[in-house]
Amino acid sequence: MITAIVFVEAEVARIPEIAQEIADLDGVSEVYSVTGKVDLIALVRVPTVDAVAATVAEKLNRVAGVLSTETHIAFQAYSKLDLEAAFSIGG
C-alpha cells in the first residue's frame, strides 16, 4: 500500500465543501483542515504509485475550488498506535 500526503491550496470560502468532496474520493482516507501555508492535507492510500497519480491528477485536482496541490510519497510509517497494536496481540 502506498501512502501519499497531499497539501491542498483551496478557495478559502469553500474549504468545508472542498474537504468533504475530496474525502469522498476513492483512495482518499482522510482530509484535515490545517493552519499554515496550505488549507487542507489529504491522505491518499492506494496500491500503486500509478494509482496515486490517477487519484491526485485525475480526481483530486479536478475538485472545484482546488487551486493547487503538492504531493509527497511516504517511504516509511512510524506510529505509536501501530506499536501498541503489535504489543497487544498476545494480551
Backbone as a chain_set.jsonl record, in Angstrom:
{"seq": "MITAIVFVEAEVARIPEIAQEIADLDGVSEVYSVTGKVDLIALVRVPTVDAVAATVAEKLNRVAGVLSTETHIAFQAYSKLDLEAAFSIGG", "coords": {"N": [[0.849, -1.179, 0.0], [0.591, 2.17, -0.873], [1.2, 5.287, 0.589], [0.298, 8.6, 0.267], [0.837, 11.998, 0.961], [-0.995, 14.813, 0.555], [-0.78, 18.157, 0.012], [-3.054, 20.763, -0.062], [-4.083, 23.662, -1.632], [-6.806, 25.735, -1.398], [-9.926, 27.338, -2.37], [-10.731, 29.653, -0.026], [-13.282, 30.353, 1.02], [-14.758, 28.097, 0.531], [-13.749, 25.903, 1.852], [-14.776, 23.835, 3.713], [-16.655, 22.422, 2.055], [-15.071, 21.652, -0.119], [-13.189, 20.056, 1.187], [-14.847, 17.938, 2.057], [-15.703, 16.908, -0.399], [-13.267, 16.007, -1.44], [-12.648, 14.094, 0.528], [-14.571, 12.204, -0.048], [-13.63, 10.939, -2.304], [-12.528, 7.978, -3.992], [-9.826, 6.216, -2.653], [-8.886, 8.224, -1.029], [-8.208, 8.557, 2.303], [-8.325, 10.242, 4.524], [-8.956, 13.678, 5.338], [-7.688, 16.753, 6.351], [-8.332, 19.919, 7.72], [-6.145, 22.558, 8.027], [-3.756, 24.742, 9.723], [-1.39, 27.168, 8.47], [0.686, 27.204, 5.506], [-0.823, 25.827, 3.661], [-4.23, 24.821, 2.963], [-5.633, 22.441, 3.279], [-4.893, 19.026, 4.139], [-4.591, 15.997, 2.612], [-4.785, 12.483, 2.933], [-3.779, 9.938, 0.915], [-4.319, 6.636, 0.196], [-3.381, 4.004, -1.57], [-2.936, 1.18, -3.846], [-0.719, 1.376, -5.675], [1.915, 3.426, -7.151], [1.113, 4.462, -9.57], [-1.622, 4.557, -9.117], [-1.703, 6.557, -7.196], [-1.008, 8.751, -8.769], [-3.203, 8.777, -10.526], [-5.322, 9.21, -8.726], [-4.688, 11.716, -7.579], [-4.096, 13.452, -9.808], [-6.205, 13.0, -11.635], [-8.554, 13.038, -10.182], [-8.573, 14.412, -7.512], [-7.313, 16.91, -8.121], [-9.193, 17.924, -9.841], [-11.378, 18.679, -8.406], [-13.713, 21.147, -7.835], [-12.623, 24.31, -6.857], [-10.185, 23.57, -5.821], [-7.054, 24.889, -5.837], [-4.281, 24.439, -6.033], [-1.925, 21.714, -5.675], [0.389, 19.747, -3.743], [2.256, 16.914, -3.71], [3.427, 14.303, -1.626], [5.174, 11.312, -1.325], [5.065, 8.736, 1.008], [7.75, 7.072, 2.585], [8.24, 5.401, 4.815], [6.32, 4.383, 7.612], [5.91, 5.537, 10.889], [4.555, 4.915, 13.906], [3.096, 5.331, 17.034], [0.668, 4.185, 17.664], [0.582, 1.913, 15.958], [2.662, 0.374, 17.105], [1.614, -0.082, 19.667], [-0.595, -1.686, 18.991], [0.688, -3.924, 17.938], [2.014, -4.939, 20.217], [-0.129, -5.666, 21.771], [-1.275, -7.907, 20.733], [-0.874, -10.514, 21.763], [-2.071, -10.272, 24.216]], "CA": [[0.0, 0.0, 0.0], [1.311, 3.437, -0.972], [0.569, 6.427, 1.253], [0.729, 9.911, -0.212], [0.339, 13.14, 1.702], [-1.246, 15.831, -0.463], [-1.058, 19.508, 0.507], [-4.037, 21.347, -0.958], [-4.477, 25.058, -1.514], [-8.2, 25.753, -1.835], [-10.685, 28.577, -2.188], [-10.963, 29.73, 1.413], [-14.705, 30.412, 1.346], [-15.396, 26.802, 0.285], [-12.916, 24.83, 2.406], [-15.511, 22.653, 4.204], [-17.245, 21.667, 0.942], [-13.97, 21.068, -0.877], [-12.644, 18.977, 2.021], [-15.763, 16.802, 2.025], [-15.665, 16.305, -1.735], [-12.006, 15.262, -1.518], [-12.775, 12.936, 1.416], [-15.452, 11.231, -0.685], [-12.972, 10.307, -3.443], [-11.902, 6.667, -3.79], [-8.383, 6.292, -2.415], [-8.598, 9.228, -0.002], [-8.628, 8.008, 3.597], [-8.564, 11.308, 5.494], [-8.674, 15.052, 4.936], [-7.597, 17.631, 7.509], [-8.22, 21.36, 7.57], [-4.957, 22.855, 8.83], [-3.187, 26.086, 9.686], [-0.106, 27.204, 7.781], [0.748, 27.64, 4.115], [-1.849, 25.14, 2.873], [-5.552, 24.832, 3.595], [-6.047, 21.069, 3.579], [-3.961, 17.922, 3.907], [-5.319, 14.761, 2.319], [-4.006, 11.251, 2.915], [-4.203, 9.031, -0.149], [-3.79, 5.282, 0.428], [-3.726, 3.23, -2.758], [-1.985, 0.071, -4.012], [0.449, 1.622, -6.523], [2.259, 4.815, -7.452], [0.226, 4.874, -10.668], [-2.918, 4.881, -8.524], [-1.538, 7.877, -6.576], [-1.074, 9.717, -9.86], [-4.586, 8.841, -11.008], [-6.172, 9.8, -7.687], [-4.39, 13.138, -7.417], [-4.193, 14.217, -11.056], [-7.472, 12.829, -12.356], [-9.714, 13.22, -9.3], [-8.44, 15.466, -6.509], [-7.033, 18.202, -8.758], [-10.363, 18.368, -10.596], [-12.424, 19.135, -7.492], [-13.921, 22.593, -7.967], [-12.12, 25.065, -5.72], [-8.794, 23.224, -5.557], [-6.213, 25.819, -6.577], [-3.006, 23.767, -6.302], [-1.592, 20.602, -4.78], [1.777, 19.292, -3.652], [2.131, 15.528, -3.263], [4.602, 13.668, -1.035], [5.011, 9.869, -1.14], [5.668, 8.286, 2.262], [8.647, 5.922, 2.491], [8.108, 4.536, 5.988], [5.403, 4.893, 8.633], [6.297, 5.357, 12.288], [3.369, 5.28, 14.654], [2.928, 4.759, 18.37], [-0.527, 3.343, 17.616], [0.947, 0.632, 15.354], [3.441, -0.364, 18.083], [0.702, -0.534, 20.716], [-1.391, -2.783, 18.434], [1.571, -5.104, 17.813], [2.298, -5.484, 21.538], [-1.342, -6.141, 22.416], [-1.773, -9.081, 20.021], [-0.878, -11.695, 22.618], [-2.585, -9.972, 25.547]], "C": [[0.892, 1.239, 0.0], [0.504, 4.499, -0.229], [1.162, 7.699, 0.687], [0.066, 10.974, 0.647], [0.219, 14.276, 0.697], [-1.614, 17.143, 0.224], [-1.946, 20.186, -0.523], [-4.251, 22.819, -0.625], [-5.858, 25.153, -2.142], [-8.805, 27.136, -1.687], [-11.161, 28.636, -0.744], [-12.444, 29.689, 1.775], [-15.395, 29.057, 1.225], [-14.635, 25.63, 0.9], [-13.731, 23.643, 2.922], [-16.089, 21.789, 3.073], [-16.168, 20.967, 0.119], [-13.385, 19.881, -0.113], [-13.542, 17.746, 1.965], [-15.746, 16.118, 0.662], [-14.382, 15.499, -1.937], [-12.101, 13.993, -0.677], [-13.633, 11.831, 0.805], [-14.816, 10.511, -1.87], [-12.427, 8.931, -3.073], [-10.401, 6.857, -3.644], [-7.999, 7.31, -1.371], [-9.119, 8.697, 1.335], [-8.982, 9.084, 4.607], [-8.271, 12.653, 4.854], [-8.709, 15.908, 6.195], [-7.574, 19.079, 7.058], [-7.117, 21.789, 8.523], [-4.609, 24.341, 8.783], [-1.878, 26.019, 8.908], [-0.26, 27.624, 6.336], [-0.27, 26.947, 3.218], [-3.151, 25.124, 3.656], [-5.996, 23.451, 4.071], [-4.876, 20.122, 3.394], [-4.801, 16.666, 3.738], [-4.345, 13.59, 2.357], [-4.611, 10.324, 1.865], [-3.531, 7.692, 0.109], [-4.301, 4.389, -0.688], [-2.647, 2.175, -2.997], [-0.707, 0.397, -4.779], [0.714, 3.115, -6.69], [1.394, 5.328, -8.596], [-1.153, 5.262, -10.144], [-2.864, 6.213, -7.774], [-1.693, 8.944, -7.651], [-2.499, 9.877, -10.365], [-5.488, 9.53, -9.994], [-5.946, 11.303, -7.58], [-4.662, 13.912, -8.704], [-5.575, 14.159, -11.694], [-8.707, 13.063, -11.496], [-9.564, 14.448, -8.4], [-8.205, 16.835, -7.144], [-8.217, 18.755, -9.54], [-11.538, 18.772, -9.714], [-12.52, 20.655, -7.615], [-13.459, 23.293, -6.694], [-10.713, 24.69, -5.3], [-7.93, 24.104, -6.448], [-4.862, 25.218, -6.944], [-2.813, 22.642, -5.299], [-0.089, 20.362, -4.809], [1.732, 17.915, -3.018], [3.469, 14.983, -2.78], [4.296, 12.189, -0.839], [5.738, 9.476, 0.145], [6.546, 7.064, 2.008], [8.372, 4.904, 3.592], [7.156, 5.184, 6.975], [5.942, 4.561, 10.017], [5.123, 5.821, 13.121], [3.336, 4.581, 15.995], [1.727, 3.821, 18.384], [-0.228, 1.978, 17.018], [1.734, -0.221, 16.339], [2.551, -0.905, 19.191], [-0.135, -1.703, 20.22], [-0.546, -4.051, 18.35], [1.826, -5.74, 19.17], [1.054, -6.023, 22.226], [-1.91, -7.394, 21.757], [-1.875, -10.291, 20.937], [-1.579, -11.499, 23.954], [-3.997, -10.063, 25.717]], "O": [[1.835, 1.335, 0.786], [-0.711, 4.601, -0.393], [2.381, 7.858, 0.633], [-1.105, 10.865, 1.011], [1.201, 14.66, 0.063], [-2.623, 17.232, 0.924], [-1.635, 20.189, -1.714], [-4.56, 23.175, 0.513], [-6.067, 24.712, -3.272], [-8.277, 27.992, -0.978], [-11.909, 27.767, -0.295], [-12.816, 29.043, 2.754], [-16.492, 28.874, 1.753], [-14.852, 24.483, 0.51], [-13.393, 22.509, 2.584], [-16.017, 20.562, 3.134], [-16.341, 19.819, -0.289], [-13.119, 18.829, -0.695], [-13.047, 16.626, 1.838], [-15.772, 14.89, 0.578], [-14.412, 14.426, -2.539], [-11.678, 12.927, -1.122], [-13.441, 10.653, 1.108], [-15.402, 9.564, -2.393], [-11.922, 8.738, -1.967], [-9.781, 7.579, -4.424], [-6.878, 7.269, -0.865], [-10.31, 8.423, 1.485], [-9.845, 8.872, 5.46], [-7.447, 12.758, 3.946], [-9.632, 15.807, 7.004], [-6.868, 19.424, 6.111], [-7.141, 21.429, 9.7], [-5.092, 25.089, 7.932], [-1.322, 24.939, 8.712], [-1.214, 28.314, 5.977], [-0.553, 27.433, 2.123], [-3.17, 25.381, 4.86], [-6.638, 23.307, 5.111], [-3.977, 20.379, 2.593], [-5.61, 16.318, 4.597], [-3.218, 13.694, 1.874], [-5.791, 9.976, 1.921], [-2.308, 7.622, 0.227], [-5.485, 4.059, -0.751], [-1.562, 2.259, -2.421], [0.312, -0.255, -4.551], [-0.144, 3.951, -6.408], [0.988, 6.49, -8.598], [-1.781, 6.185, -10.663], [-3.865, 6.927, -7.718], [-2.419, 9.921, -7.469], [-2.951, 10.997, -10.606], [-6.33, 10.347, -10.367], [-6.902, 12.074, -7.499], [-5.378, 14.913, -8.69], [-6.058, 15.156, -12.232], [-9.798, 13.266, -12.028], [-10.331, 15.405, -8.51], [-8.832, 17.816, -6.745], [-8.236, 19.942, -9.868], [-12.585, 19.168, -10.226], [-11.515, 21.357, -7.509], [-13.854, 22.918, -5.59], [-10.097, 25.403, -4.507], [-8.057, 24.07, -7.672], [-4.351, 25.456, -8.039], [-3.434, 22.61, -4.236], [0.603, 20.722, -5.761], [1.226, 17.761, -1.906], [4.502, 15.168, -3.423], [3.271, 11.844, -0.252], [6.896, 9.844, 0.343], [6.145, 6.136, 1.306], [8.283, 3.703, 3.337], [7.182, 6.401, 7.158], [6.376, 3.438, 10.275], [4.732, 6.987, 13.054], [3.529, 3.368, 16.074], [1.759, 2.78, 19.04], [-0.732, 0.972, 17.517], [1.505, -1.428, 16.413], [2.707, -2.051, 19.612], [-0.364, -2.641, 20.983], [-1.03, -5.138, 18.662], [1.852, -6.966, 19.273], [1.177, -6.779, 23.19], [-2.944, -7.894, 22.198], [-2.866, -11.019, 20.889], [-1.681, -12.437, 24.745], [-4.503, -9.824, 26.814]]}, "num_chains": 1, "name": "protein.A"}
